[in-house]
Amino acid sequence: QVQLVESGGGLVQPGGSLRLSCAASGSISSLYRMGWYRQAPGKQRELVATMTVVGTTNYADSVKGRFTISRDNAKNTVDLQMISLKPEDTAVYYCNGRVSIVDYWGKGTLVTVSS
């Protein structure tokens, strides 16, 4: 089992920045990939960014150039630095950890981009 806890969400104005953090605990030695997904009201959950244990990253096209994922394998954390935020980035952001074919999820943190 893996437990994931997010932090860092909140209200930010368009064009602003925010940093999300996720701490993993439990059977973390098996975590191959960690990352972030988001779900906006009325929409399906979508991938934002992921990073494997060897550093391979994957970003959604909508966030490329604005969001940066980083991972500290020693601390078992994964962060998401978000800049140039847009109203359409408003969503609940979920931390994700993958062990083999099993996905683990945090409870989510709300990011609201509004003036």
Secondary structure as UniProt FT lines:
FT   STRAND          2..7
FT   STRAND          10..12
FT   TURN            14..15
FT   STRAND          18..26
FT   HELIX           28..30
FT   STRAND          33..39
FT   TURN            41..42
FT   STRAND          46..52
FT   TURN            53..54
FT   STRAND          57..59
FT   HELIX           61..63
FT   TURN            64..66
FT   STRAND          67..72
FT   TURN            73..76
FT   STRAND          77..82
FT   HELIX           87..89
FT   STRAND          91..99
FT   TURN            100..101
FT   STRAND          102..105
FT   STRAND          109..113
//
